[in-house]
């Protein structure tokens, strides 16, 4: 049985580590393990692979696969590989949901607290070399927990952790998911949900339903703060830049963007009271250790014919 590890990530942190390749070989000596870091096109390697470990898959490559039974993504998002032929096939897709949940939730909470306490204004004053108490407090008076009503949009593993962390600080919490289960608002009540809160934290995956749903009108409804650590295309970026310029939002923080890397020409760079981090919420010194724990368990299950952890519903996209 052949396992093909194909990792062509341009950022070194996200490249599948060689130590993990050696761990797979050591623990599963019966497997034939091949690794490639993008030196050859995937379609020239995939024909005899039973398992593909990789975060990207083109239609052309998939159509070359003759034996493929399971695709595992080291990441959470798998939208790039959900074309019709994959969705209709019996090939199982698993993702790494939960592996970076703690890191992303901590990042979301950090960004939220930075906005609530006015830290973007402090960063701005630092660039001006100004120690100006009056400017800071007249521009924005920091909030306390009892003044905040936060809403988590997407109540998966990350969303639940964000919810618990902020609730522990004394912040009133609400949540929204697709169905309205677990005490959350349903997606159909998104506008009602936004009316209840002044801090929106987006952790939801991108689907046809969620893409572009946070537009200028809904930013006006929110009127407070917005944090996005979910997927970039959920928030309409040109509307966000406008809402911040016109004061319809008090502040925002983004770790994900419609197109990455963010263009130097993007209006977001000049938007006031906006924190930008370069899609690093999920980075952590523990990421690949946890990824190995998940992958090891699923390789055991696969070889024993047992159900795999983190199977993706291909019709839903997550």
TILORO-846415 format. One record per residue: y, z, x of N, C-alpha, C in turn; residue number from 0. Coordinates in steps of 0.2 Angstrom, whole numbers, m for minus. Layout:
! TILORO-846415
NODE   npy   npz   npx  capy  capz  capx   cpy   cpz   cpx   n
NODE     Y     Z     X     Y     Z     X     Y     Z     X NUM
...
***
This chain:
! TILORO-846415
NODE   npy   npz   npx  capy  capz  capx   cpy   cpz   cpx   n
NODE    m6     0     4     0     0     0     6     0     4   0
NODE    11    m4     3    17    m5     7    23    m2     4   1
NODE    27     2     8    33     4     6    38     1    10   2
NODE    43    m3     7    49    m6    10    55    m2     9   3
NODE    58     1    15    64     4    15    70    m1    17   4
NODE    74    m2    12    79    m7    14    86    m4    13   5
NODE    90    m3    19    96     1    18   101    m3    22   6
NODE   106    m6    19   111   m10    22   118    m7    20   7
NODE   118     0    20   125     3    18   129     3    24   8
NODE   136     1    23   140     0    28   143     7    31   9
NODE   143    12    27   145    19    29   139    22    32  10
NODE   139    25    39   134    28    42   130    33    38  11
NODE   134    37    35   131    43    31   126    41    26  12
NODE   127    35    23   123    33    17   117    29    20  13
NODE   117    28    26   111    24    29   105    28    29  14
NODE    99    26    27    93    29    26    91    32    34  15
NODE    91    38    35    90    41    42    83    40    44  16
NODE    83    38    51    76    37    54    72    43    54  17
NODE    75    49    54    70    55    54    66    55    48  18
NODE    70    53    42    66    53    36    61    48    36  19
NODE    62    42    39    57    37    39    51    40    43  20
NODE    52    43    48    46    46    52    43    52    48  21
NODE    46    56    44    43    61    40    39    57    35  22
NODE    41    52    32    36    48    27    30    46    30  23
NODE    31    43    36    25    40    40    20    46    42  24
NODE    23    52    44    19    58    46    15    61    40  25
NODE    19    61    34    16    65    28    11    60    24  26
NODE    12    53    25     9    49    21     6    43    25  27
NODE     1    45    30    m2    40    35    m5    34    32  28
NODE    m7    35    25   m11    29    22    m6    24    20  29
NODE     1    25    20     5    20    18     8    16    24  30
NODE     9     9    23    12     5    27    19     5    26  31
NODE    23     8    31    30     9    30    34     4    34  32
NODE    38     0    31    43    m5    34    50    m3    33  33
NODE    54    m3    38    61    m1    37    66    m7    40  34
NODE    71    m9    36    76   m14    38    83   m12    36  35
NODE    87   m13    41    94   m11    39    99   m16    38  36
NODE    96   m21    35   100   m27    33   100   m33    38  37
NODE    96   m32    43    95   m37    48    92   m44    46  38
NODE    88   m43    40    85   m49    37    87   m48    30  39
NODE    87   m54    26    88   m53    19    82   m50    15  40
NODE    84   m46    10    79   m43     6    73   m48     4  41
NODE    76   m53     1    71   m58    m2    66   m61     3  42
NODE    67   m60     9    62   m62    14    57   m57    16  43
NODE    58   m51    14    54   m45    15    50   m42    10  44
NODE    52   m43     3    50   m40    m2    43   m42    m5  45
NODE    41   m48    m4    35   m51    m7    29   m47    m8  46
NODE    27   m43    m2    21   m40    m2    22   m32    m3  47
NODE    28   m30    m5    30   m23    m6    28   m20   m12  48
NODE    24   m14   m12    22   m11   m18    28    m6   m21  49
NODE    32    m3   m16    37     1   m17    43    m1   m13  50
NODE    49    m1   m16    55    m3   m13    60     4   m13  51
NODE    62     6    m8    67    11    m7    73     8    m5  52
NODE    78     8    m9    85     5    m8    89     6   m14  53
NODE    96     5   m12   101     6   m17   103     0   m20  54
NODE   101    m6   m18   103   m12   m21    98   m17   m21  55
NODE    98   m21   m26    93   m26   m27    96   m32   m31  56
NODE    95   m38   m28    98   m44   m31    92   m47   m36  57
NODE    94   m51   m40    89   m55   m45    85   m59   m40  58
NODE    88   m63   m35    85   m67   m31    79   m64   m27  59
NODE    81   m58   m25    75   m54   m21    70   m52   m26  60
NODE    72   m49   m32    67   m47   m36    62   m52   m38  61
NODE    64   m58   m39    60   m64   m41    55   m66   m36  62
NODE    56   m63   m30    52   m65   m24    46   m59   m24  63
NODE    47   m54   m27    42   m48   m27    36   m50   m31  64
NODE    30   m50   m28    24   m51   m31    20   m45   m33  65
NODE    21   m39   m29    17   m33   m30    21   m27   m32  66
NODE    27   m28   m33    32   m22   m34    30   m18   m40  67
NODE    29   m12   m39    28    m7   m45    33    m2   m46  68
NODE    37     0   m41    42     6   m41    47     4   m37  69
NODE    53     5   m39    60     5   m35    63    12   m35  70
NODE    64    15   m30    68    21   m29    75    20   m26  71
NODE    80    22   m29    86    22   m27    88    29   m24  72
NODE    91    29   m17    93    35   m14    99    38   m18  73
NODE   102    34   m22   108    36   m26   107    37   m33  74
NODE   112    38   m37   112    39   m44   112    33   m48  75
NODE   118    29   m46   119    23   m50   114    17   m48  76
NODE   112    14   m53   107     9   m52   109     3   m56  77
NODE   115     2   m59   118    m3   m63   117   m10   m59  78
NODE   118   m10   m53   117   m17   m49   111   m20   m50  79
NODE   105   m16   m51    99   m19   m52    96   m20   m59  80
NODE   100   m19   m64    97   m19   m71    99   m25   m74  81
NODE    97   m31   m71    97   m37   m74    91   m38   m78  82
NODE    91   m44   m82    86   m44   m88    79   m44   m85  83
NODE    77   m48   m80    71   m48   m77    68   m41   m75  84
NODE    72   m37   m72    70   m30   m71    69   m26   m77  85
NODE    74   m26   m81    73   m22   m88    67   m24   m92  86
NODE    65   m30   m92    59   m32   m96    53   m31   m92  87
NODE    53   m30   m86    47   m29   m82    44   m22   m82  88
NODE    38   m21   m80    35   m15   m80    37   m11   m74  89
NODE    41   m13   m70    43   m10   m63    47    m3   m65  90
NODE    44     2   m62    48     9   m64    54     9   m59  91
NODE    59    12   m61    65    13   m57    66    21   m57  92
NODE    67    24   m52    69    31   m51    75    31   m47  93
NODE    79    36   m49    86    37   m45    86    44   m42  94
NODE    91    46   m39    92    53   m35    96    57   m39  95
NODE    96    57   m46   100    61   m50    98    69   m48  96
NODE   103    73   m47   103    80   m45   103    81   m38  97
NODE   102    76   m34   101    77   m26   108    79   m24  98
NODE   114    76   m26   120    78   m24   124    81   m29  99
NODE   121    84   m35   125    87   m40   129    93   m38 100
NODE   127    97   m34   131   103   m32   137   100   m28 101
NODE   136    96   m23   142    93   m19   147    90   m24 102
NODE   145    86   m29   149    82   m33   153    87   m38 103
NODE   149    92   m40   152    97   m45   158   101   m41 104
NODE   156   103   m35   161   107   m31   167   103   m29 105
NODE   166    96   m28   172    92   m27   176    91   m33 106
NODE   173    91   m39   177    90   m45   181    96   m47 107
NODE   178   102   m45   181   108   m47   187   109   m42 108
NODE   186   107   m35   191   108   m30   197   103   m32 109
NODE   196    97   m34   201    93   m37   205    95   m43 110
NODE   201    98   m47   204   101   m53   209   107   m52 111
NODE   206   111   m47   211   117   m46   217   115   m42 112
NODE   216   110   m37   222   107   m34   227   105   m38 113
NODE   225   101   m44   230    99   m49   233   104   m52 114
NODE   229   109   m55   232   114   m59   236   119   m55 115
NODE   236   119   m49   240   123   m44   245   119   m41 116
NODE   246   113   m43   251   109   m40   251   107   m33 117
NODE   245   107   m30   244   105   m23   247    98   m21 118
NODE   246    93   m25   249    87   m23   256    87   m21 119
NODE   260    91   m25   267    92   m23   268    95   m17 120
NODE   264   100   m15   264   103    m8   262    98    m3 121
NODE   257    94    m4   256    89     1   262    84     2 122
NODE   265    82    m4   271    78    m4   277    81     0 123
NODE   278    87    m1   283    91     3   282    91    10 124
NODE   275    92    12   274    92    19   275    86    22 125
NODE   274    80    19   276    74    22   283    73    23 126
NODE   287    76    19   295    76    20   297    82    25 127
NODE   292    86    27   294    92    32   299    96    28 128
NODE   298    97    22   302   101    17   299   108    15 129
NODE   302   114    17   300   120    14   305   122     8 130
NODE   303   119     2   308   119    m3   305   122   m10 131
NODE   305   129   m10   302   132   m16   305   130   m23 132
NODE   312   129   m23   315   127   m29   312   120   m31 133
NODE   312   115   m27   309   108   m29   302   109   m32 134
NODE   298   113   m28   291   114   m30   290   117   m37 135
NODE   294   122   m39   293   125   m45   297   122   m51 136
NODE   302   118   m49   306   114   m54   302   108   m56 137
NODE   298   105   m51   294    99   m52   288   101   m56 138
NODE   285   106   m55   279   108   m58   277   116   m57 139
NODE   277   119   m62   275   127   m61   267   127   m62 140
NODE   264   130   m57   256   130   m57   254   134   m63 141
NODE   248   132   m66   245   135   m72   240   140   m70 142
NODE   239   145   m74   233   150   m74   227   148   m78 143
NODE   222   151   m77   215   149   m80   216   149   m88 144
NODE   220   154   m91   220   155   m98   224   150  m101 145
NODE   228   146   m97   232   140  m100   228   134  m100 146
NODE   222   134   m98   218   128   m97   213   127  m102 147
NODE   212   121  m105   207   119  m109   203   113  m106 148
NODE   198   114  m103   195   108   m99   189   105  m103 149
NODE   188    99  m102   183    95  m105   179    91  m100 150
NODE   173    92  m100   168    88   m96   165    82  m100 151
NODE   167    76   m98   165    70  m101   158    68   m97 152
NODE   153    69  m100   146    68   m97   143    74   m95 153
NODE   138    76   m99   135    83   m98   128    82   m95 154
NODE   127    79   m90   121    79   m86   121    84   m81 155
NODE   117    83   m75   116    89   m70   123    90   m67 156
NODE   127    85   m65   134    87   m62   138    90   m68 157
NODE   139    87   m73   143    90   m79   142    97   m80 158
NODE   135    99   m81   134   106   m83   136   110   m77 159
NODE   135   108   m71   137   113   m65   145   113   m65 160
NODE   149   108   m66   156   109   m67   158   113   m73 161
NODE   154   113   m78   156   117   m84   155   124   m82 162
NODE   149   126   m79   148   133   m78   153   136   m73 163
NODE   155   132   m68   159   134   m62   166   136   m65 164
NODE   169   131   m69   175   132   m72   175   138   m77 165
NODE   170   138   m81   170   143   m86   170   150   m83 166
NODE   166   151   m77   166   157   m73   173   159   m71 167
NODE   178   154   m70   185   156   m68   189   158   m74 168
NODE   186   158   m80   190   160   m86   193   154   m90 169
NODE   191   148   m88   194   142   m91   190   141   m98 170
NODE   193   139  m103   190   137  m109   187   130  m109 171
NODE   181   130  m110   177   124  m109   175   120  m115 172
NODE   175   113  m115   172   109  m120   168   104  m116 173
NODE   163   100  m120   160    95  m117   158    89  m122 174
NODE   157    83  m119   156    77  m123   150    74  m120 175
NODE   145    72  m124   140    67  m121   139    62  m127 176
NODE   134    57  m126   133    52  m130   131    54  m137 177
NODE   127    59  m138   124    60  m144   127    66  m148 178
NODE   131    71  m144   133    77  m147   128    82  m147 179
NODE   123    82  m143   118    87  m142   121    92  m137 180
NODE   117    98  m137   119   104  m132   126   107  m134 181
NODE   128   106  m140   135   109  m142   140   105  m139 182
NODE   139    99  m138   145    94  m135   147    90  m141 183
NODE   154    87  m140   156    82  m145   152    76  m143 184
NODE   151    72  m149   148    65  m147   153    60  m145 185
NODE   150    55  m142   155    50  m139   159    47  m145 186
NODE   157    47  m151   161    44  m157   167    48  m158 187
NODE   167    55  m156   173    59  m157   177    60  m150 188
NODE   177    55  m146   181    55  m140   188    57  m141 189
NODE   191    54  m146   198    55  m147   200    62  m149 190
NODE   195    65  m154   196    72  m156   195    77  m150 191
NODE   190    75  m145   189    79  m139   195    79  m135 192
NODE   198    73  m134   204    73  m130   210    77  m133 193
NODE   210    78  m139   215    82  m142   214    89  m141 194
NODE   208    91  m139   207    99  m138   208   101  m131 195
NODE   209    96  m127   209    98  m120   216    96  m116 196
NODE   217    99  m110   222    97  m106   220    96   m99 197
NODE   213    96   m98   210    94   m91   204    90   m93 198
NODE   204    84   m91   198    80   m92   194    78   m86 199
NODE   188    80   m85   184    79   m79   178    74   m81 200
NODE   178    68   m78   173    63   m80   168    63   m75 201
NODE   162    64   m78   156    64   m74   150    59   m77 202
NODE   152    55   m81   148    51   m85   146    45   m81 203
NODE   140    42   m82   138    35   m79   142    30   m83 204
NODE   143    24   m79   146    18   m82   141    14   m86 205
NODE   142    13   m93   138    10   m97   143     5  m101 206
NODE   140     0  m105   145    m4  m109   149     0  m114 207
NODE   146     6  m116   150    11  m120   156    14  m117 208
NODE   155    16  m111   160    20  m107   165    16  m103 209
NODE   163    10  m101   167     6   m97   174     5  m100 210
NODE   179     7   m96   186     6   m99   188    10  m105 211
NODE   184    15  m106   186    19  m112   192    24  m111 212
NODE   194    25  m105   200    30  m104   205    25  m102 213
NODE   209    23  m107   215    18  m107   221    22  m108 214
NODE   227    18  m108   233    21  m108   234    26  m115 215
NODE   232    23  m120   232    27  m127   229    33  m126 216
NODE   223    34  m123   219    40  m123   222    44  m117 217
NODE   225    42  m112   229    46  m107   234    49  m111 218
NODE   238    46  m115   243    49  m119   240    55  m123 219
NODE   235    53  m126   232    59  m131   230    65  m126 220
NODE   228    64  m120   226    69  m116   232    73  m114 221
NODE   237    69  m111   243    72  m109   243    77  m103 222
NODE   238    79  m101   237    84   m95   235    81   m89 223
NODE   229    83   m87   226    81   m80   220    77   m81 224
NODE   218    73   m76   212    69   m77   209    69   m70 225
NODE   202    70   m70   198    70   m63   192    65   m65 226
NODE   191    61   m60   186    56   m61   181    56   m55 227
NODE   175    59   m56   170    59   m50   164    55   m53 228
NODE   165    51   m59   159    48   m62   158    41   m59 229
NODE   161    36   m63   161    29   m61   168    26   m62 230
NODE   171    22   m57   177    20   m57   180    16   m63 231
NODE   175    12   m66   178     7   m71   178    11   m78 232
NODE   177    17   m78   178    21   m84   185    22   m86 233
NODE   189    23   m81   196    23   m81   200    17   m80 234
NODE   204    15   m84   208     8   m83   214    10   m78 235
NODE   213     8   m71   217    10   m66   225     8   m67 236
NODE   226     2   m69   233     0   m70   236     5   m76 237
NODE   232     7   m81   235    11   m86   236    18   m83 238
NODE   232    20   m78   233    27   m75   239    27   m71 239
NODE   240    22   m67   246    22   m63   252    22   m67 240
NODE   252    18   m73   258    18   m78   259    25   m81 241
NODE   253    28   m83   254    35   m86   257    40   m82 242
NODE   255    40   m75   258    45   m70   265    43   m69 243
NODE   267    37   m68   274    35   m67   278    37   m73 244
NODE   276    36   m79   280    38   m85   279    45   m88 245
NODE   275    49   m84   275    56   m86   270    57   m92 246
NODE   266    53   m94   261    54   m99   256    58   m97 247
NODE   254    58   m91   249    63   m88   253    67   m83 248
NODE   251    73   m82   254    78   m77   251    77   m70 249
NODE   245    74   m70   242    73   m63   235    70   m64 250
NODE   232    68   m58   226    65   m58   223    65   m52 251
NODE   216    65   m51   212    64   m45   206    60   m46 252
NODE   206    55   m41   200    50   m42   196    50   m35 253
NODE   190    50   m36   185    49   m31   181    42   m31 254
NODE   182    39   m37   179    33   m38   184    28   m41 255
NODE   183    21   m40   188    16   m41   184    10   m44 256
NODE   188     6   m48   186     0   m51   183    m5   m45 257
NODE   186    m6   m40   184    m9   m34   184    m5   m28 258
NODE   179    m5   m24   179    m1   m18   178    m5   m12 259
NODE   181    m4    m6   186     1    m5   193    m1    m9 260
NODE   197     4   m11   203     3   m15   208    m1   m11 261
NODE   210    m7   m14   215   m11   m10   221    m8    m8 262
NODE   224   m10    m3   230    m8     0   236   m10    m5 263
NODE   235   m15    m9   240   m17   m14   239   m13   m21 264
NODE   234    m9   m22   233    m5   m28   240    m1   m30 265
NODE   242    m1   m36   247     3   m38   246    10   m38 266
NODE   239    12   m37   238    19   m37   241    23   m31 267
NODE   241    19   m25   244    22   m19   251    25   m20 268
NODE   255    22   m25   262    24   m26   262    29   m32 269
NODE   257    30   m35   257    34   m42   259    41   m40 270
NODE   263    44   m43   265    51   m42   259    56   m44 271
NODE   259    62   m40   254    67   m42   247    65   m43 272
NODE   245    60   m38   238    58   m39   235    59   m32 273
NODE   229    62   m32   225    64   m27   219    58   m26 274
NODE   218    55   m20   213    50   m19   209    52   m14 275
NODE   202    52   m15   197    54   m10   192    47   m10 276
NODE   190    45    m4   187    39    m4   179    39    m6 277
NODE   178    41   m12   171    41   m14   166    45   m10 278
NODE   169    51    m9   165    56    m4   163    62    m8 279
NODE   163    62   m14   161    69   m18   154    70   m17 280
NODE   150    65   m16   143    67   m15   140    68    m8 281
NODE   145    68    m3   143    69     4   141    77     5 282
NODE   136    78     9   135    85    10   130    85    16 283
NODE   130    91    19   125    91    25   118    92    23 284
NODE   117    94    16   111    95    13   108    88    10 285
NODE   112    83     9   110    77     5   103    75     7 286
NODE   102    73    13    96    69    15    90    74    15 287
NODE    91    80    16    86    85    15    83    85     8 288
NODE    88    86     3    86    86    m4    83    79    m6 289
NODE    86    74    m3    83    67    m5    75    67    m2 290
NODE    74    70     3    67    70     6    62    74     1 291
NODE    65    79    m1    61    84    m5    59    80   m12 292
NODE    64    76   m15    63    72   m21    58    67   m19 293
NODE    59    63   m14    55    57   m12    48    59   m10 294
NODE    47    65    m7    40    67    m5    36    68   m11 295
NODE    39    72   m16    36    74   m22    34    67   m26 296
NODE    39    62   m27    37    56   m30    32    52   m27 297
NODE    32    52   m20    27    48   m17    20    51   m18 298
NODE    20    57   m18    13    61   m20    11    59   m27 299
NODE    16    59   m32    14    58   m39    12    50   m40 300
NODE    16    46   m36    14    39   m36     7    37   m34 301
NODE     5    40   m28    m1    39   m26    m7    42   m30 302
NODE    m5    47   m34   m10    51   m38   m10    48   m45 303
NODE    m5    43   m47    m5    40   m53    m2    45   m58 304
NODE     2    50   m56     6    54   m61    13    52   m62 305
NODE    16    54   m68    23    52   m70    28    54   m64 306
NODE    33    50   m63    38    51   m58    44    55   m60 307
NODE    47    58   m56    53    62   m58    59    57   m57 308
NODE    64    59   m62    70    55   m62    69    47   m64 309
NODE    64    46   m68    64    39   m71    70    37   m75 310
NODE    72    31   m73    78    28   m77    76    25   m83 311
NODE    80    26   m88    79    22   m95    82    16   m93 312
NODE    79    10   m92    82     4   m90    86     1   m96 313
NODE    85     3  m102    89     0  m108    95     4  m108 314
NODE    96    10  m106   102    14  m106   106    13  m100 315
NODE   102    12   m94   106    12   m88   106    18   m84 316
NODE   103    23   m86   103    30   m82    97    34   m84 317
***
